[in-house]
Amino acid sequence: MIRIKINDQIFTADFNDVPAANELIEKMPFTIHMSDLNNKEKYYYLDCSLSSATAYCPSTIYEGEIMCWSRDTLVIFYRTFSNSYGGYVKLGRIKELDELTSLLKKNQSIEATFSLLEE
């Protein structure tokens, strides 16, 4: 389980057991500044590419999903929408959807700290 602190709010996420997600977990903890795109996602260009062996084109992207796009862009989605773009790797999903959507809708950019959740 992953802890994500966005601005001053704490979220938890389950990450999938895929190479790209495992590579990102190995880099934790890290803090990034994410920008808004199309009023439905926050993104950050990573310093290095992640594995893309499981890249695909989801027909629907759901709020709370965390994905990697084009091997080097980390994305948190806060709206559900139909999609026609490929190149996504599903990394995980944030659990607290109502709080996430509310926070990300009202902030054009965010600071996000990703870390392993202490058990």
C-alpha positions in Angstrom: 0.0 0.0 0.0 1.2 3.5 -0.9 0.7 6.8 1.0 0.3 9.9 -1.1 0.3 13.3 0.5 -1.2 15.9 -1.7 -0.8 19.4 -0.4 -1.6 18.6 3.2 -4.1 15.8 2.7 -3.2 12.1 3.0 -4.5 9.4 0.6 -3.8 5.7 0.3 -3.4 3.7 -2.9 -3.1 0.1 -3.9 -0.4 -0.4 -6.5 -0.5 -3.2 -9.1 2.2 -5.8 -9.3 3.5 -4.7 -12.7 7.1 -3.8 -13.6 6.4 0.0 -14.0 4.7 0.2 -10.6 7.5 -1.7 -9.0 10.1 0.6 -10.5 8.2 3.6 -9.2 7.9 2.1 -5.7 11.7 1.6 -5.7 12.1 5.3 -6.1 9.9 6.2 -3.1 9.8 8.4 -1.2 9.7 11.3 -3.6 7.9 14.6 -3.9 6.8 16.1 -7.2 4.8 19.1 -8.5 2.0 18.0 -10.7 0.1 20.2 -13.2 -3.5 20.0 -14.5 -4.5 18.8 -17.9 -8.0 19.1 -19.3 -9.7 19.5 -15.9 -9.5 15.7 -15.3 -5.9 14.7 -14.5 -2.7 15.9 -12.8 0.6 14.9 -14.5 4.3 15.0 -14.0 7.1 14.2 -16.4 9.4 11.7 -14.8 13.2 12.0 -14.9 13.5 8.5 -16.5 11.2 6.1 -18.4 9.4 3.3 -16.7 8.8 -0.2 -18.2 6.0 -0.2 -20.7 5.6 -3.9 -21.2 1.9 -3.8 -20.2 0.9 -0.6 -22.1 -2.6 -0.5 -23.5 -5.5 1.7 -24.5 -8.3 1.7 -21.8 -11.7 2.6 -23.2 -12.6 4.2 -19.9 -10.3 5.9 -17.4 -11.7 6.1 -13.9 -11.2 8.7 -11.2 -8.6 7.7 -8.7 -6.5 5.7 -11.2 -2.8 6.3 -11.2 -1.1 5.5 -14.6 2.1 6.0 -16.5 1.6 7.4 -20.0 4.2 7.1 -22.7 6.7 5.5 -20.3 7.6 8.9 -18.7 4.5 10.7 -17.5 3.0 9.9 -14.1 -0.8 10.7 -14.1 -3.4 10.9 -11.4 -7.0 11.0 -12.8 -9.7 12.7 -10.8 -12.6 12.4 -13.3 -14.0 9.3 -15.2 -14.1 9.7 -19.0 -14.0 7.8 -22.3 -10.6 7.5 -23.7 -9.1 6.8 -27.2 -5.4 7.2 -26.4 -3.0 4.3 -26.0 0.3 4.0 -24.2 -1.0 3.7 -20.6 0.3 1.4 -17.9 -2.1 1.1 -15.0 0.0 1.5 -11.8 -2.7 1.6 -9.1 -5.7 3.4 -7.7 -6.3 5.9 -4.9 -9.0 4.8 -2.4 -10.4 8.1 -1.1 -12.2 9.2 -4.3 -14.5 11.9 -2.9 -11.7 13.7 -1.1 -9.4 13.3 -4.1 -11.8 14.7 -6.6 -12.7 17.7 -4.4 -9.0 18.6 -3.8 -7.8 18.2 -7.3 -10.7 20.0 -8.9 -9.9 23.2 -6.9 -6.1 23.2 -7.3 -4.5 23.9 -10.7 -1.2 22.4 -9.5 -0.3 20.2 -6.5 2.6 19.0 -4.6 2.5 15.2 -4.1 4.7 13.0 -1.9 4.7 9.3 -2.7 5.9 6.9 0.0 5.4 3.4 1.3 2.7 3.1 3.9 4.2 2.0 7.3 2.4 -1.0 8.6 
